[in-house]
Amino acid sequence: EVQLQASGGGLVQAGGSLRLSCAASGFTFRDYAIGWFRQAPGKERQFVAAVTWTGASPTYADSVKGRFTISKNNARNTLSLQMNALKAEDTAVYFCATKDVRYSSSAYRGTYEYHHWGQGTQVTVSS
């Protein structure tokens, strides 16, 4: 069974930093593209960042580009999201997700393109 467990969320002041982690199990993590999404109260889930199965070609939402960094550690079955210069509008529940296609050289931005989702971790940025 595919399991994705996000952690590292919390309460931080605007301008601060957090590092999220997604621990993966139940599948061959190194073979699959993976990404981060977020959902604020009353809003649709939106793309944040993604990488290919090798961890290459990171792609970011315009709203986080230059502030967030995604990284895939295939040796540790872990996906990370380093978030710097946080803003109040970054407040949301953050999810990691993986696509059921092996060796994909694309980094996917659409929620519909992912098949497995973790439970999420809350990030709250106070202004």
N, C-alpha and C positions, 0 to 999 in steps of 0.2 A: 504494500500500500504506500502510495506517495504521501509523504508528509513534509510540510514546510512550516517551520516555526519561526516567526519573526520576534525579535526582542530588541531592547535598547532604547525604547521610547521613554518619554518622560516630560517633565515640565522644565522649560528653559526660557530665559529672557531673550527678547529680540536682540539679534546680533551674536547670539551664542551658537554653540555647536553641539551636535549629537552624532553618534555613530550607531546605525542600525545594523543588525545581523539577521540573517535568515539561515537557519540550520536545516539542511535537507537530508532526507533518508527515504529508503524504500525504492530507490531507483538509481540508475547510474548517472549521478549528477553531472559528471564531466561531459556527457554526451548531448546535453540539451541547453538551448537558449533559455534565458531567464531574465526577469525584470522586476521592477518595483512600481507599484501603483499606490494611489492614496485616495481617500474618500473623506470629505468634510461633511459635517451634518447638513442634511437637506440637499446635498449635491451628488452628482453622478461620480462614479469612480473614474479617476483620470490617470493617465500615464505619467510616470516620473522619469524613469531611466531603464535601459535594457542593454544587454550584451549578447553576443553570439555564444555558441556552445564552447568556444575556446576562451571566452572572456574578452575577445577583441571587439573592435568597432563599437565602443559605447555610444549610445545615443540618449539625448536628454530632452525633456520638455523645455520649451523656451523659458518658462518661468523659473527654472532651477539651474539653467546652464551657467557655468562659471562659479556656482556655489556648492553644488552637490557632485560627488564622485562615486560612481559605482565600480565595484570590483568583485571578481569571481575567483574564488580560491578552490580549484579543483582537487587539490591535495587534502583539503579539510572539509570538502562538501559544504562550503559556506559562501553566501553572497552577502556583501556589505554595501552600505550606503553611508558615506561620510557627508554630513550636512553641516555646512558652515554659513555664517551670516544669515541665520534664520530670521524669518519674518513672521508676523502674526498670521499672514495668509498661508503659511506652511502648516498650520494646525490642521490635523487630520489623523485618521487611522491609516497606517502604512501597511501594505500587503506585498509579499513576494509571490511570484507566480511563475510557472514553467510551462513550456509548450511541449506537446507530445510528438515532436518531430526530431529525430536524431540528426546530429551533425548539421544543424541549420546554420548557414553562414549569414543569416539575417538577424537583426535585433528588432524585435516586434514592438509596435506602439499601441496596438489595439487591444482592448480588454477581451474582445471576442476571439483573439488569436491564441489565447492561453487556455489550458485545460485543467490545470491544478493550481489551487490557491491555498495560501496559509491563512491563519486566523487573524493576523494583523497585530500591530502594536501602536498605541496611542502616542502621538506627538502633540504637545500643546506649547505654543509659543506665546508668551505674554508680552504685550507691548508697553 
